[in-house]
Amino acid sequence: MKRADAYDRGILHIMQDPEHNICGIIGQTHQEGLCTLKCLKLKAKPNFEPVFSHEWQYGDRVALFFSEMFFKWKDLVPERE
């Protein structure tokens, strides 16, 4: 899908549960080419903290986005460039 469509759909997903939902646009993040939207719902389990693997890092053309106000694990997300 186009990046703008992916971003719009991701925002809708995040707003359903901004404390636990995170999305990433994978692929052409700086161009109008096609990309993939990947969204996850992270739920708390005893002693659970999400691990942001290499596929969620920014150096590999992935743009993560989440609610910077409400996302429960915002301090664990890799630094933005």
DSSP file (Angstrom, degrees, kcal/mol; ACC not computed):
  #  RESIDUE AA STRUCTURE BP1 BP2  ACC     N-H-->O    O-->H-N    N-H-->O    O-->H-N    TCO  KAPPA ALPHA  PHI   PSI    X-CA   Y-CA   Z-CA
    1    1 A M              0   0    0      0, 0.0    34,-2.4     0, 0.0     2,-0.1   0.000 360.0 360.0 360.0 164.2    0.0    0.0    0.0
    2    2 A K  B  >  -A   34   0A   0     32,-0.2     4,-2.5     1,-0.1     3,-0.2  -0.409 360.0-114.6 -73.0 153.4    1.1    3.6   -0.3
    3    3 A R  H  > S+     0   0    0     30,-0.6     4,-2.6     1,-0.2     5,-0.2   0.883 114.7  53.0 -57.7 -42.6    2.8    5.1    2.7
    4    4 A A  H  > S+     0   0    0      1,-0.2     4,-2.2     2,-0.2    -1,-0.2   0.899 110.7  47.5 -62.3 -40.5    0.0    7.6    3.4
    5    5 A D  H  > S+     0   0    0      2,-0.2     4,-2.4    -3,-0.2     5,-0.2   0.907 111.8  50.4 -66.2 -41.5   -2.6    4.8    3.5
    6    6 A A  H  X S+     0   0    0     -4,-2.5     4,-2.4     1,-0.2    -2,-0.2   0.914 110.7  49.2 -62.2 -43.2   -0.4    2.7    5.7
    7    7 A Y  H  X S+     0   0    0     -4,-2.6     4,-2.4     2,-0.2    -2,-0.2   0.925 111.1  49.4 -62.6 -45.2    0.1    5.7    8.1
    8    8 A D  H  X S+     0   0    0     -4,-2.2     4,-1.9     1,-0.2    -2,-0.2   0.919 113.1  46.2 -61.4 -44.6   -3.7    6.4    8.2
    9    9 A R  H  X S+     0   0    0     -4,-2.4     4,-2.1     1,-0.2    -1,-0.2   0.885 111.5  52.9 -65.7 -38.2   -4.5    2.7    8.9
   10   10 A G  H  X S+     0   0    0     -4,-2.4     4,-2.8    -5,-0.2    -2,-0.2   0.912 106.7  51.8 -63.2 -43.1   -1.8    2.5   11.6
   11   11 A I  H  X S+     0   0    0     -4,-2.4     4,-2.5     1,-0.2    -1,-0.2   0.914 108.7  51.4 -60.2 -43.1   -3.2    5.6   13.4
   12   12 A L  H  X S+     0   0    0     -4,-1.9     4,-0.8     1,-0.2    -1,-0.2   0.912 111.5  47.8 -59.9 -42.3   -6.6    4.0   13.5
   13   13 A H  H >X S+     0   0    0     -4,-2.1     3,-0.9     1,-0.2     4,-0.6   0.933 112.0  48.9 -64.3 -45.9   -5.2    0.8   14.9
   14   14 A I  H >< S+     0   0    0     -4,-2.8     3,-1.3     1,-0.2     7,-0.3   0.902 105.9  56.9 -61.1 -42.1   -3.2    2.7   17.6
   15   15 A M  H 3< S+     0   0    0     -4,-2.5    -1,-0.2     1,-0.3    -2,-0.2   0.690  93.3  68.8 -67.9 -17.7   -6.2    4.8   18.6
   16   16 A Q  H << S-     0   0    0     -3,-0.9    -1,-0.3    -4,-0.8    -2,-0.2   0.833 130.0  -3.2 -67.3 -31.1   -8.2    1.6   19.4
   17   17 A D  S XX S+     0   0    0     -3,-1.3     4,-2.1    -4,-0.6     3,-1.7  -0.460  71.0 177.8-158.8  76.6   -5.8    1.0   22.4
   18   18 A P  T 34 S+     0   0    0      0, 0.0    49,-0.4     0, 0.0    52,-0.1   0.663  78.7  62.1 -64.7 -16.2   -3.0    3.6   22.5
   19   19 A E  T 34 S+     0   0    0     52,-0.2    53,-2.6     1,-0.1    54,-0.3   0.767 121.6  18.4 -77.2 -24.8   -1.5    2.2   25.7
   20   20 A H  T <4 S+     0   0    0     -3,-1.7    22,-3.2    -6,-0.2     2,-0.3   0.532 101.8  93.6-124.7 -10.1   -0.7   -1.2   24.0
   21   21 A N  E  <  +B   41   0B   0     -4,-2.1    46,-0.5    -7,-0.3     2,-0.3  -0.718  40.5 170.4 -98.0 139.4   -0.7   -0.7   20.2
   22   22 A I  E     -BC  40  66B   0     18,-2.2    18,-3.0    -2,-0.3     2,-0.3  -0.987   9.8-165.2-140.5 147.2    2.3    0.0   18.1
   23   23 A C  E     -BC  39  65B   0     42,-2.5    42,-2.7    -2,-0.3     2,-0.4  -0.926   4.5-161.0-132.8 157.8    2.8    0.1   14.3
   24   24 A G  E     -BC  38  64B   0     14,-2.6    14,-2.8    -2,-0.3     2,-0.6  -0.999  13.7-144.1-138.4 138.8    5.7    0.1   11.9
   25   25 A I  E     -BC  37  63B   0     38,-2.3    38,-2.3    -2,-0.4     2,-0.5  -0.919  24.5-163.1-100.2 119.3    5.8    1.1    8.2
   26   26 A I  E     +BC  36  62B   0     10,-3.3    10,-2.8    -2,-0.6     2,-0.5  -0.885  50.5  13.6-109.8 128.5    8.3   -1.3    6.5
   27   27 A G  E    S+B   35   0B   0     34,-2.0     2,-2.1    -2,-0.5     8,-0.2  -0.947 114.4  26.1 119.2-132.1    9.8   -0.5    3.1
   28   28 A Q        +     0   0    0      6,-1.1     3,-0.4    -2,-0.5   -25,-0.2  -0.460  63.8 157.4 -75.6  78.6    9.8    2.8    1.2
   29   29 A T  S    S+     0   0    0     -2,-2.1    -1,-0.2     1,-0.2     6,-0.1   0.705  74.5  37.4 -79.4 -19.7    9.4    5.1    4.2
   30   30 A H  S    S+     0   0    0     -3,-0.2     2,-0.3    31,-0.0    -1,-0.2   0.298 114.9  55.1-114.1   8.4   10.8    8.2    2.5
   31   31 A Q  S    S-     0   0    0     -3,-0.4   -28,-0.2     2,-0.1     0, 0.0  -0.786  87.5-109.0-131.2 173.9    9.4    7.7   -1.0
   32   32 A E  S    S+     0   0    0     -2,-0.3     3,-0.1   -30,-0.1    -3,-0.1   0.152  79.3 116.6 -91.9  19.3    5.9    7.2   -2.5
   33   33 A G  S    S-     0   0    0      1,-0.2   -30,-0.6    -5,-0.1     2,-0.2  -0.051  76.7 -71.3 -74.0-175.3    6.6    3.6   -3.3
   34   34 A L  B     +A    2   0A   0    -32,-0.1    -6,-1.1   -31,-0.1     2,-0.3  -0.488  54.9 173.3 -80.6 150.2    4.8    0.7   -1.8
   35   35 A C  E     -B   27   0B   0    -34,-2.4     2,-0.4    -8,-0.2    -8,-0.2  -0.897  27.2-115.4-146.4 174.6    5.3   -0.4    1.8
   36   36 A T  E     -B   26   0B   0    -10,-2.8   -10,-3.3    -2,-0.3     2,-0.5  -0.938  17.3-144.5-118.4 138.8    4.0   -2.8    4.4
   37   37 A L  E     -B   25   0B   0     -2,-0.4     2,-0.5   -12,-0.2   -12,-0.2  -0.898  16.2-175.0-102.2 129.4    2.2   -1.9    7.6
   38   38 A K  E     -B   24   0B   0    -14,-2.8   -14,-2.6    -2,-0.5     2,-0.4  -0.986   4.7-179.2-125.8 121.5    2.8   -4.1   10.6
   39   39 A C  E     -B   23   0B   0     -2,-0.5     2,-0.3   -16,-0.3   -16,-0.2  -0.941   3.4-170.9-122.7 144.3    0.8   -3.4   13.8
   40   40 A L  E     -B   22   0B   0    -18,-3.0   -18,-2.2    -2,-0.4     2,-0.6  -0.957  19.3-144.5-130.8 149.5    1.1   -5.2   17.2
   41   41 A K  E     -B   21   0B   0     -2,-0.3     2,-0.6   -20,-0.2   -20,-0.2  -0.969  20.6-160.9-110.1 113.9   -0.9   -5.2   20.4
   42   42 A L        -     0   0    0    -22,-3.2     2,-0.4    -2,-0.6    -2,-0.0  -0.860   8.8-169.4 -99.0 118.4    1.4   -5.7   23.3
   43   43 A K        -     0   0    0     -2,-0.6     2,-0.2     1,-0.0    -2,-0.0  -0.851  25.3-107.8-110.5 145.2   -0.3   -6.8   26.4
   44   44 A A        +     0   0    0     -2,-0.4     5,-0.1     3,-0.0   -24,-0.0  -0.466  37.2 174.3 -72.3 135.6    1.2   -7.0   29.9
   45   45 A K    >   -     0   0    0     -2,-0.2     3,-2.2     3,-0.1     2,-0.1  -0.847  53.5 -63.2-126.3 166.5    2.1  -10.3   31.4
   46   46 A P  T 3  S-     0   0    0      0, 0.0     0, 0.0     0, 0.0     0, 0.0  -0.332 123.1  -6.9 -55.5 125.9    3.9  -10.9   34.6
   47   47 A N  T 3  S+     0   0    0      1,-0.2     2,-0.4    -2,-0.1    -3,-0.0   0.748  99.6 153.5  59.8  28.2    7.4   -9.4   34.3
   48   48 A F    <   +     0   0    0     -3,-2.2    -1,-0.2     2,-0.0    -3,-0.1  -0.744  17.5 166.2 -93.4 131.8    6.8   -8.8   30.6
   49   49 A E        -     0   0    0     -2,-0.4    -5,-0.0    -5,-0.1    24,-0.0  -0.979  38.3-115.1-136.1 130.9    8.6   -6.1   28.6
   50   50 A P        -     0   0    0      0, 0.0     2,-0.5     0, 0.0    -8,-0.0  -0.306  20.6-140.5 -66.3 147.8    8.5   -6.1   24.8
   51   51 A V        -     0   0    0     26,-0.0     2,-1.1     0, 0.0    26,-0.1  -0.945   7.0-145.3-108.6 124.4   11.7   -6.6   22.9
   52   52 A F        -     0   0    0     -2,-0.5     0, 0.0    24,-0.2     0, 0.0  -0.774  25.9-158.0 -93.1 100.8   12.1   -4.4   19.9
   53   53 A S    >   -     0   0    0     -2,-1.1     3,-2.1     1,-0.1     4,-0.2  -0.020  34.4 -86.4 -74.3 177.9   14.0   -6.7   17.5
   54   54 A H  G >  S+     0   0    0      1,-0.3     3,-1.5     2,-0.2     6,-0.2   0.787 123.9  64.1 -57.3 -30.7   16.1   -5.8   14.5
   55   55 A E  G 3  S+     0   0    0      1,-0.3    -1,-0.3     3,-0.0    -2,-0.0   0.649 102.4  50.7 -71.7 -11.7   13.1   -5.7   12.2
   56   56 A W  G <  S+     0   0    0     -3,-2.1    -1,-0.3   -30,-0.0     2,-0.2   0.303  87.3 109.8-104.2   7.4   11.7   -2.8   14.2
   57   57 A Q  S X  S-     0   0    0     -3,-1.5     3,-1.0    -4,-0.2     5,-0.4  -0.557  70.3-130.3 -87.5 152.2   14.8   -0.7   14.1
   58   58 A Y  G >> S+     0   0    0     21,-0.3     3,-1.0     1,-0.2     4,-0.5   0.762  97.2  71.8 -72.5 -26.8   15.0    2.5   12.1
   59   59 A G  G 34 S+     0   0    0      1,-0.3    -1,-0.2     2,-0.1    -5,-0.0   0.673  92.4  59.8 -65.1 -15.3   18.2    1.8   10.3
   60   60 A D  G <4 S-     0   0    0     -3,-1.0    -1,-0.3    -6,-0.2   -33,-0.3  -0.167 126.8 -90.6-107.9  38.2   16.5   -0.8    8.1
   61   61 A R  T <4 S+     0   0    0     -3,-1.0   -34,-2.0     1,-0.2     2,-0.4   0.881  84.3 135.8  56.6  44.6   13.8    1.5    6.6
   62   62 A V  E  <  -C   26   0B   0     -4,-0.5     2,-0.7    -5,-0.4   -36,-0.2  -0.989  39.9-159.9-121.1 129.4   11.2    0.9    9.3
   63   63 A A  E     -C   25   0B   0    -38,-2.3   -38,-2.3    -2,-0.4     2,-0.3  -0.923  11.3-160.5-109.7 109.7    9.3    3.8   10.7
   64   64 A L  E     +C   24   0B   0     -2,-0.7     2,-0.3   -40,-0.2   -40,-0.2  -0.634  12.1 178.6 -84.6 144.2    7.8    3.0   14.1
   65   65 A F  E     +C   23   0B   0    -42,-2.7   -42,-2.5    -2,-0.3     2,-0.3  -0.995  10.6 144.8-147.4 151.4    4.9    5.0   15.5
   66   66 A F  E     -C   22   0B   0     -2,-0.3     2,-0.9   -44,-0.2   -44,-0.1  -0.922  60.3 -62.8-165.1 174.2    2.8    4.8   18.6
   67   67 A S     >  -     0   0    0    -46,-0.5     4,-2.5   -49,-0.4     7,-0.1  -0.674  40.5-163.6 -77.1 110.0    1.1    7.1   21.1
   68   68 A E  T  4 S+     0   0    0     -2,-0.9    -1,-0.2     1,-0.2     6,-0.0   0.703  89.3  45.8 -69.0 -16.8    3.9    9.1   22.6
   69   69 A M  T  4 S+     0   0    0     -3,-0.1    -1,-0.2     5,-0.0    -2,-0.1   0.858 128.4  18.3 -89.2 -39.7    1.6   10.1   25.4
   70   70 A F  T  4 S+     0   0    0    -52,-0.1    -2,-0.2     4,-0.0     2,-0.1   0.679  81.2 119.5-111.2 -20.5    0.0    6.8   26.3
   71   71 A F    ><  -     0   0    0     -4,-2.5     3,-1.5     1,-0.2   -52,-0.2  -0.289  56.7-143.2 -58.6 123.5    2.1    3.9   24.9
   72   72 A K  T 3  S+     0   0    0    -53,-2.6     3,-0.3     1,-0.3    -1,-0.2   0.790  95.0  37.6 -61.2 -33.2    3.1    1.9   28.0
   73   73 A W  T >> S+     0   0    0    -54,-0.3     3,-2.0     1,-0.2     4,-0.6  -0.002  73.6 127.3-110.1  29.0    6.6    0.9   26.7
   74   74 A K  G X4 S+     0   0    0     -3,-1.5     3,-0.8     1,-0.3    -1,-0.2   0.802  70.6  58.3 -57.9 -31.0    7.5    4.2   25.0
   75   75 A D  G 34 S+     0   0    0     -3,-0.3    -1,-0.3     1,-0.2    -2,-0.1   0.644 103.0  54.1 -74.8 -13.0   10.8    4.5   26.9
   76   76 A L  G <4 S+     0   0    0     -3,-2.0   -24,-0.2     2,-0.1    -1,-0.2   0.549  81.5 107.4 -95.7  -9.6   12.0    1.1   25.5
   77   77 A V  S << S-     0   0    0     -3,-0.8     3,-0.1    -4,-0.6   -20,-0.0  -0.486  83.3-100.3 -70.7 136.5   11.5    2.0   21.8
   78   78 A P        -     0   0    0      0, 0.0    -1,-0.1     0, 0.0    -2,-0.1  -0.189  50.6 -86.5 -55.2 148.4   14.8    2.5   20.0
   79   79 A E        -     0   0    0      1,-0.1   -21,-0.3    -3,-0.1     2,-0.2  -0.219  43.0-120.0 -57.4 142.8   15.8    6.1   19.5
   80   80 A R              0   0    0      1,-0.1    -1,-0.1    -3,-0.1   -17,-0.0  -0.587 360.0 360.0 -82.7 148.4   14.4    7.9   16.4
   81   81 A E              0   0    0     -2,-0.2    -1,-0.1     0, 0.0    -2,-0.1   0.413 360.0 360.0 -93.7 360.0   16.8    9.3   13.9
